[in-house]
Amino acid sequence: MKALAWLLPGRDRELAATRYAGRESASDRAARLRREQHHRRGATRAARAGQAWAANGQ
């Protein structure tokens, strides 16, 4: 049974504080990737709009 001790509930906070300290959580990583992707899409759209505006002699 000792081999399955890691399955027992109640150790989440302890593991988070020790084993996973300093690591980015899955939810934090997903949020960061969403922000970065949103920024890349917005920057690309703005660059294309600027090029179109310059091409029209504006």
Order of alpha helices (4+ residues) and beta strands (2+ residues): alpha-alpha
